[in-house]
Amino acid sequence: MTQVEKWMIKYEEVIDFIETNKRNPSKHRIEEHLMLNWILC
C-alpha cells in the first residue's frame, strides 16, 4: 500500500466521522485524539 493510499484511507475515515457525528473530532475525547492529531498535522 502506498503512502497516498494510506492517506486516502485516513481521510475517508475522518470524513465519515464528521458526516456521521455532525461534528469534528474532539480534543476532549481520548478515543478521537488520533483522528484529531491526523487532521492537525
PLY file of the C-alpha trace (Angstrom):
ply
format ascii 1.0
element vertex 41
property float x
property float y
property float z
element edge 40
property int vertex1
property int vertex2
end_header
0.00 0.00 0.00
1.39 3.38 -0.95
1.52 6.46 1.26
-1.16 8.08 -0.88
-3.47 5.10 -0.36
-2.88 5.19 3.40
-3.55 8.93 3.43
-6.80 8.47 1.49
-8.00 5.80 3.93
-7.43 8.13 6.90
-9.06 10.99 5.01
-12.15 8.89 4.32
-12.31 7.85 8.00
-12.30 11.49 9.07
-14.93 12.48 6.51
-17.14 9.55 7.57
-16.75 10.54 11.22
-17.73 14.16 10.52
-20.73 13.17 8.40
-21.94 10.59 10.91
-21.47 12.69 14.05
-22.15 16.12 12.56
-19.03 17.46 14.28
-15.25 17.39 14.17
-13.24 15.04 16.38
-12.97 16.37 19.91
-9.77 17.04 21.83
-11.69 16.13 24.98
-12.44 12.54 23.94
-9.46 10.22 24.15
-10.82 7.84 21.52
-10.81 10.71 18.99
-7.29 12.02 19.67
-5.56 10.10 16.87
-8.03 11.35 14.31
-7.74 14.91 15.57
-3.94 14.74 15.51
-4.04 13.46 11.94
-6.19 16.41 10.90
-3.92 18.96 12.59
-0.68 17.66 11.10
0 1
1 2
2 3
3 4
4 5
5 6
6 7
7 8
8 9
9 10
10 11
11 12
12 13
13 14
14 15
15 16
16 17
17 18
18 19
19 20
20 21
21 22
22 23
23 24
24 25
25 26
26 27
27 28
28 29
29 30
30 31
31 32
32 33
33 34
34 35
35 36
36 37
37 38
38 39
39 40
